[in-house]
Amino acid sequence: GQNMTQEELAEKLYVSRTTISKWKSGRGYLEIEKIF
């Protein structure tokens, strides 16, 4: 929602950033599936 704390936001950004880098190395598909 709109009232996400900065901490939650940072956590989401961190998670997506690490997921994207795993993805680029070709191993992130399972994690992506778990997220969605």
N, CA, C and O atoms as a GROMACS GRO file, in nm:
protein
  144
    1GLY      N    1   0.081  -0.121   0.000
    1GLY     CA    2   0.000   0.000   0.000
    1GLY      C    3   0.085   0.126   0.000
    1GLY      O    4   0.205   0.123  -0.024
    2GLN      N    5   0.019   0.235   0.027
    2GLN     CA    6   0.086   0.365   0.022
    2GLN      C    7   0.169   0.392   0.147
    2GLN      O    8   0.273   0.458   0.140
    3ASN      N    9   0.124   0.340   0.263
    3ASN     CA   10   0.196   0.372   0.386
    3ASN      C   11   0.295   0.264   0.424
    3ASN      O   12   0.287   0.203   0.530
    4MET      N   13   0.389   0.243   0.335
    4MET     CA   14   0.497   0.150   0.359
    4MET      C   15   0.608   0.226   0.431
    4MET      O   16   0.638   0.340   0.395
    5THR      N   17   0.667   0.164   0.530
    5THR     CA   18   0.777   0.233   0.597
    5THR      C   19   0.900   0.230   0.508
    5THR      O   20   0.911   0.147   0.418
    6GLN      N   21   0.992   0.320   0.535
    6GLN     CA   22   1.116   0.323   0.456
    6GLN      C   23   1.191   0.191   0.471
    6GLN      O   24   1.257   0.146   0.378
    7GLU      N   25   1.179   0.131   0.589
    7GLU     CA   26   1.246   0.005   0.613
    7GLU      C   27   1.189  -0.104   0.523
    7GLU      O   28   1.264  -0.181   0.462
    8GLU      N   29   1.056  -0.111   0.516
    8GLU     CA   30   0.992  -0.211   0.431
    8GLU      C   31   1.028  -0.189   0.285
    8GLU      O   32   1.055  -0.283   0.210
    9LEU      N   33   1.029  -0.062   0.246
    9LEU     CA   34   1.062  -0.027   0.109
    9LEU      C   35   1.205  -0.070   0.076
    9LEU      O   36   1.231  -0.131  -0.028
   10ALA      N   37   1.296  -0.038   0.167
   10ALA     CA   38   1.436  -0.075   0.147
   10ALA      C   39   1.451  -0.226   0.136
   10ALA      O   40   1.529  -0.277   0.056
   11GLU      N   41   1.374  -0.298   0.219
   11GLU     CA   42   1.379  -0.443   0.216
   11GLU      C   43   1.334  -0.496   0.081
   11GLU      O   44   1.398  -0.585   0.024
   12LYS      N   45   1.223  -0.442   0.030
   12LYS     CA   46   1.173  -0.485  -0.100
   12LYS      C   47   1.274  -0.454  -0.210
   12LYS      O   48   1.297  -0.537  -0.298
   13LEU      N   49   1.332  -0.336  -0.204
   13LEU     CA   50   1.429  -0.298  -0.306
   13LEU      C   51   1.550  -0.390  -0.300
   13LEU      O   52   1.603  -0.431  -0.404
   14TYR      N   53   1.594  -0.421  -0.178
   14TYR     CA   54   1.709  -0.510  -0.162
   14TYR      C   55   1.677  -0.648  -0.218
   14TYR      O   56   1.757  -0.706  -0.292
   15VAL      N   57   1.559  -0.698  -0.184
   15VAL     CA   58   1.518  -0.830  -0.231
   15VAL      C   59   1.514  -0.833  -0.383
   15VAL      O   60   1.566  -0.926  -0.445
   16SER      N   61   1.452  -0.732  -0.444
   16SER     CA   62   1.442  -0.736  -0.589
   16SER      C   63   1.578  -0.718  -0.654
   16SER      O   64   1.605  -0.775  -0.760
   17ARG      N   65   1.665  -0.640  -0.591
   17ARG     CA   66   1.798  -0.621  -0.648
   17ARG      C   67   1.877  -0.751  -0.645
   17ARG      O   68   1.942  -0.786  -0.743
   18THR      N   69   1.872  -0.822  -0.533
   18THR     CA   70   1.945  -0.949  -0.525
   18THR      C   71   1.884  -1.052  -0.617
   18THR      O   72   1.955  -1.132  -0.678
   19THR      N   73   1.752  -1.050  -0.628
   19THR     CA   74   1.684  -1.145  -0.716
   19THR      C   75   1.724  -1.118  -0.860
   19THR      O   76   1.748  -1.212  -0.937
   20ILE      N   77   1.729  -0.990  -0.898
   20ILE     CA   78   1.766  -0.955  -1.035
   20ILE      C   79   1.908  -1.000  -1.066
   20ILE      O   80   1.935  -1.049  -1.176
   21SER      N   81   2.000  -0.983  -0.972
   21SER     CA   82   2.136  -1.026  -1.002
   21SER      C   83   2.147  -1.177  -1.010
   21SER      O   84   2.227  -1.229  -1.089
   22LYS      N   85   2.068  -1.249  -0.930
   22LYS     CA   86   2.066  -1.395  -0.943
   22LYS      C   87   2.009  -1.434  -1.078
   22LYS      O   88   2.056  -1.526  -1.144
   23TRP      N   89   1.904  -1.360  -1.115
   23TRP     CA   90   1.834  -1.382  -1.240
   23TRP      C   91   1.931  -1.370  -1.357
   23TRP      O   92   1.932  -1.454  -1.448
   24LYS      N   93   2.012  -1.266  -1.353
   24LYS     CA   94   2.109  -1.242  -1.460
   24LYS      C   95   2.211  -1.355  -1.467
   24LYS      O   96   2.263  -1.384  -1.575
   25SER      N   97   2.239  -1.418  -1.354
   25SER     CA   98   2.331  -1.531  -1.359
   25SER      C   99   2.254  -1.660  -1.387
   25SER      O  100   2.313  -1.769  -1.388
   26GLY      N  101   2.124  -1.649  -1.409
   26GLY     CA  102   2.044  -1.760  -1.457
   26GLY      C  103   1.990  -1.853  -1.350
   26GLY      O  104   1.943  -1.963  -1.381
   27ARG      N  105   1.994  -1.810  -1.222
   27ARG     CA  106   1.948  -1.901  -1.118
   27ARG      C  107   1.831  -1.845  -1.038
   27ARG      O  108   1.797  -1.899  -0.933
   28GLY      N  109   1.769  -1.738  -1.086
   28GLY     CA  110   1.669  -1.672  -1.004
   28GLY      C  111   1.526  -1.715  -1.027
   28GLY      O  112   1.435  -1.662  -0.962
   29TYR      N  113   1.503  -1.808  -1.117
   29TYR     CA  114   1.365  -1.838  -1.155
   29TYR      C  115   1.279  -1.889  -1.042
   29TYR      O  116   1.164  -1.848  -1.029
   30LEU      N  117   1.331  -1.978  -0.961
   30LEU     CA  118   1.252  -2.032  -0.851
   30LEU      C  119   1.212  -1.923  -0.753
   30LEU      O  120   1.098  -1.920  -0.706
   31GLU      N  121   1.304  -1.834  -0.722
   31GLU     CA  122   1.273  -1.725  -0.631
   31GLU      C  123   1.164  -1.635  -0.687
   31GLU      O  124   1.074  -1.593  -0.615
   32ILE      N  125   1.173  -1.606  -0.815
   32ILE     CA  126   1.071  -1.524  -0.880
   32ILE      C  127   0.934  -1.589  -0.863
   32ILE      O  128   0.836  -1.522  -0.830
   33GLU      N  129   0.928  -1.720  -0.887
   33GLU     CA  130   0.802  -1.791  -0.874
   33GLU      C  131   0.747  -1.780  -0.733
   33GLU      O  132   0.626  -1.764  -0.715
   34LYS      N  133   0.833  -1.789  -0.632
   34LYS     CA  134   0.789  -1.780  -0.493
   34LYS      C  135   0.733  -1.643  -0.462
   34LYS      O  136   0.636  -1.630  -0.387
   35ILE      N  137   0.794  -1.539  -0.520
   35ILE     CA  138   0.750  -1.403  -0.492
   35ILE      C  139   0.609  -1.378  -0.545
   35ILE      O  140   0.528  -1.315  -0.477
   36PHE      N  141   0.579  -1.427  -0.666
   36PHE     CA  142   0.450  -1.394  -0.728
   36PHE      C  143   0.340  -1.495  -0.704
   36PHE      O  144   0.228  -1.476  -0.752
   0.00000   0.00000   0.00000
